[in-house]
Amino acid sequence: MKNADELRDLSVEELEKEVEGLRQELFNLRFQHTTHQLENVMRIRHVRRQIARVLTIMNEKKKNIA
């Protein structure tokens, strides 16, 4: 899991790929949770918050470019 400083060093395209991967991971976690295969349900919260971090940094970068 990357922290905010590491994410700020990435480009917008790299951040978009990061969000895509995190959303896929979230989908898989939700699927596992529904089928009662997920052991650590807190992982869902961590992934959701990581998505929010990446999206926030993406919006900051887009605002600075414009």
C-alpha positions in Angstrom: 0.0 0.0 0.0 1.4 3.3 -1.0 1.3 6.4 1.2 0.3 9.8 0.0 3.8 11.0 -0.6 4.6 8.1 -2.9 1.3 8.7 -4.8 2.1 12.4 -5.3 5.3 11.3 -7.2 3.2 9.4 -9.8 1.8 10.9 -13.0 -1.9 11.2 -13.6 -1.8 8.3 -16.0 -0.1 6.1 -13.3 -2.7 7.2 -10.8 -5.5 6.2 -13.1 -4.0 2.7 -13.5 -3.6 2.6 -9.7 -7.4 3.4 -9.2 -8.3 0.8 -11.8 -6.3 -1.9 -10.0 -7.8 -0.9 -6.6 -11.3 -0.9 -7.9 -10.7 -4.4 -9.3 -9.3 -5.5 -5.9 -12.4 -4.0 -4.2 -14.7 -5.9 -6.5 -12.9 -9.1 -5.7 -13.0 -8.4 -2.0 -16.7 -7.7 -2.1 -17.3 -10.9 -4.0 -15.3 -12.9 -1.4 -17.2 -11.2 1.4 -20.5 -12.2 -0.2 -19.4 -15.8 -0.5 -18.1 -15.8 3.0 -14.5 -16.5 1.9 -13.0 -13.2 3.1 -11.2 -13.5 6.4 -10.1 -9.8 6.9 -13.2 -7.7 6.2 -11.3 -4.5 7.3 -9.4 -4.9 4.0 -12.4 -3.5 2.2 -12.3 -0.3 4.2 -8.6 0.1 3.6 -9.0 -0.3 -0.2 -11.9 2.1 -0.3 -9.8 4.7 1.6 -6.9 4.1 -0.7 -9.1 4.7 -3.7 -10.2 8.0 -2.1 -6.6 9.0 -1.5 -5.6 8.4 -5.1 -8.7 10.2 -6.5 -7.9 13.2 -4.2 -4.4 13.4 -5.4 -5.5 13.0 -9.0 -7.9 15.9 -8.6 -5.1 18.0 -7.0 -2.8 17.4 -9.9 -5.5 18.1 -12.5 -6.3 21.4 -10.7 -2.6 22.4 -10.7 -2.3 21.6 -14.4 -5.3 23.7 -15.4 
